[in-house]
């Protein structure tokens, strides 16, 4: 299929599960969803390596690894989509990002069909960012991941109320199940109420700006970063603007998690983007903090 697209100069749109993209009514060219659904485990001297096809469902993989007592991905349970899409956004939750456990990514160049591996340090990962959203956007297809896992318990429980949800010495499966319970309490099921998950990235601000905000809003959730910035909770900022549960026509802010925008039916993409823009402007007007959308706009 990719060769046919090259021969005919057709545009190619790559999709995983499609849960984190905003599509137009019609796509030119062809849409490709990798269907490599096999995965297996190998061991090196210090770790267990999971080799995972791009078409494997991410959540199914996480639960299978946790059930085997393998640590590393358990905080990323219940994130929708396929494994091939995970590096694009550098998916993350509850204090863990994919880049923390990723060893390498196998890619195929669309223009040439050449296959090669990229080490994690070559992927230019950042907060919800990667080489695949920047220099390689639209030019490669991710076909396989290699994840570095551990049999030694390494729970990361410092985010939110996760620590209160698990026993004193939790298993990887217990952590994954606790993450699932929290997400199900706060996030709407896309099969029942249309949404793209967290619509905005948690903004990064300078430590100076964070300090000024803390002086005015002592309860603001904030997370200092190694690069000298501070991450703020976008959902909290939206909630403080009185927008949780707010609805305008076909779109609304979810009534349990202000970071999620929902679609009640009958709207279109321009309408969603206008609604999202109004939310971002309200946060800017109150806090002088910029919100950026997390879903990819195709």
N, C-alpha and C positions, 0 to 999 in steps of 0.2 A: 504493500500500500504506500509506504513512504517513497519507494522508487517511482511509483506511478505519479505521486504528487510532484516529485522532482522533475520528471519528464514533461509534465504538463504545466509546470510552474504554478501549481495550486497552493494557496495559503494552507497552512496546517495549524489547527488549534488543538493543543494537548489538554486533556482533562483527566483528573483522577476520579474521585467520586462526584465532583461537581458541586461540593457543598460550600466552597469558599470562593466562588466566582459569580460575577454578575454578567449575564450574557445578554446580547442584543436579541431582538426578535428573530434575526436570521444571521447565520454565519456563512461567510464566503469560504470556498474551498472545502476541506474535509476536517472532521473532528476525529481525533484518535484517542482511545482510552487503552493504555497498555493492559494486557490480560495475562501477564506472567504471574501465576498464582501459586507457585511452589516456594517453599522455604525449608531450610535445613540448618543444623547446628554443627559447628566444628570447634575444636579446642586448640588454643595455643598454650604457651607456658603459663600465662597469668589469667587469661580470660576465656570465656566462651564466645565465639563469633557466630552470630545469626546472619546467614545469607538469605535475603528476602526479595522475592520478585515484586516488581512495581505494582502488580495488580492485586496483591494481598490486601485484604481489609485491615486497616491499622488497628482498630480496637480488638478485633479477633486475635491478631498477633500478640498484642500486649497481654491479653488475658491468658493466652496459651503460654507465653514466656513466664508470666508470674506464677501460673499453676505449676510450672516446672522448677520453681524456686530460683529463677534467674532475675537478678536485680538490674535496674537501669531505666526501664521504660514504664514502670508501674504508675508513676505520677501522670502519665500521658494517656491514661485510660479514657475511653469514651469520646476521644476526639474523632470526628467523622472523617471519612475519606479513605483513599488508598495509600499504600506506603510510598509509591512513586511521587506523590504530591508533597509528602512530609518535608523533604529538604527545601522545597521552593519557599515555603513560609518559615522554615526553621521552627516548626510547631513547638509549642511550649505550654506548660500549665503547672501550677503549684510548685514553682521554684526549679523546674527542670525543663531544658530545651533539648530538641533532637541532637543538636551539635554536641551535647554533653556525652552522648553514647554512640554517636556515629563514628565509624572507622573510615569508610569510603563510600563513594557513589559511582555506579557504573552508568555511563551515558553513551548515546549514539548520536553522532552528528547528522542532522537532517540533510545537510548539503552534500555529504560524501558517503554516509552510511558507516563511517569509521566508528568502532567501539573502543572505549578506553575507560579507565578508572581515575577518579579524582580523589585524592586524600582529603580528609576533613579540613586540613589547614589550607587547602586550595579553594575551598568553596565560599570563602569570604562571608561567613555567617555573621549576622547581626541580629538585633531584635526584630523578629518577623521579616527577616531580609536574608538574601543570599545571592551568590553569583547567578543563580538560575532566574532571579527576578531582575537582574541587572544585565551584565555583559552577555550572558548566554540566553537571555529571554527569547523564546521562540525559535532558537536555533538548535536545541538538543532535546532528546527525549531521555528521561531517566528510566532505566530498565531494571536496576537492582540496587539494593542497599546492603552494606555490611555493618552490623551493629555490634559494638563491643559490650558484652554483658559480664556480670560477676555472680559467682555463687556465694560470695561473702555478703551478708546483710549490710546494705548501705542506705537506710531509709532517709529521705529528705522530707522533713515534716514541719518546716518552719513557716509555711505559707498558710494563711487563713486559719481555719479551725481543724486542719487535717490531723494534727497531733492528738486532739481530743477524741477523734473518731476511731483510733486504732489502739490495740493493747500496748503495753510497755515494750514488749519485744515483738513487733509485728512481723509477719511474713510478707513477702512481696505481694502475694495474692490479697492479703488483708488490706494493704495500702491501696491496691488497685480497686478493690471493692468499695473502700471508703471514698475514693475519688469519684467513682461512679455514683454513689449515693448523693454526694454533695452536688455533682453536676445535674443529676436528675431532679433535685429539689429546686435548683435555681434556673435551669435552662429549659426552654420549651422544646418538645420533640418536633423536629422539622417535618415528620410525617403527619403531624396533627396541626401545627401552626407554622406556616412557612417562615423560615429565617435562615440566615447565613452564619449563625453562631455569633461570636463577638464581632460587632460591626466596626468598632474603633480599636486601634492599638492603644495600649496604655502609654501615655505620653512620657517622654524623657525630657527633663528640664535640668538646667544647671543647678548645682548645689546652692548657689546664692539665691536663685529664684525659689527653690524649695524652702529655704530658710525663711524667706519673706512670707511665703504662703503659710508656713507653720505658725508664724507669729500671729497671723490673722485668723487662721483656721487650725487650732491645735490638734484637732481630731483627724486631720487629713491623712489617709493611708499613704505611706511613702516608703520607698525601698532603695537605699543607696546602692549604686552600681560601681563596679571596679574601675570604670573609666572616668570617674569623677562627676557623673551625672546622678540624678535621682529619678526613679520611675514612680509615677503617680497612678492612681487607680481611676481609669476613665469612667467606669460605672459610678463611682462615688461622686465625681465632678458633675456628671449628668444628673444624678439623683439630687444633688444640692441645688440644682437649678429648677427643681420641682417638676422634672420631666418624666419621672418613672410613672408608667401607665398612661402617659400622654398619647393621644391619638389624633391624627389629621387624615380623614378619609380612609384610604386603603392601607395606611401605614401607621405604626405606633411604636412606642418604647415599651418593652415588655414590663409587666407589672411586678415581676420578681427579680429581674436582673436588667438594670438600666443600660448595660453595655450591649444588649441584644435589641435590634430593630426587627419588628415582625410585620408580615404582610397578611392582611385579612382577606385579600382577593380583590381582583378588579383593577389593580394598579399597573403601572409600567415602570421601566427602569429610570427614565427621567424624573418621574414623580418620587421614586425612592431616593434618588440622589439629591433632589431639592429638599426633601424631608431631612435627610442626613446633614445637609448643609446648614439647615436651620438649627439643628441640635448643636453642631460644632460652633456656630456663631454665638449661641447662648452661653456655651462654656467659655469662649474667648471673652465675651463681654463681661463675664463675672470674674474670671480667674486669669485672663491673659495667657491662657494655655491653648495651644493648637492641638486639635484632634485630627488624626489621619485615619482614613478608612483602612480596614484590614483586608476585606475581600478584594480579589483581583478583578478589575473591570476589563473585560475582553472587548 
